[in-house]
Amino acid sequence: NDEDIKQLNKEINELNESNNEMEADMVNLQTQITSMEKNLKNIEQENKMIEEQNEALFMELSGLSQALIRSLANIRLPHM
C-alpha cells in the first residue's frame, strides 16, 4: 500500500507539473491572441483611413478632370 501511495503521489505531482506547463502555455497563447487582435484592429483603422483618403483623392481628381474637360471645350481650333 505504501508503495502504491508513493507511486500515486508521484503521478499526481507529474500531472500537476504538466497542468502548470499547459496553463502557462495557454496564458502565452492568450497574450499572443490579444496582441494579434489589437494589431488587426489597428490595421483595420489604418485601412479605413486609407480608404477615406483614396475617396477624397478620387473626388479631387474627378473635379480636376471635369475642370479640364470644361477648359478644353472652350478652345477653338482652326479649321483645316
Secondary structure, 3 states (H helix, E strand, C coil): CHHHHHHHHHHHHHHHHHHHHHHHHHHHHHHHHHHHHHHHHHHHHHHHHHHHHHHHHHHHHHHHHHHHHHHHHCCCCCCC
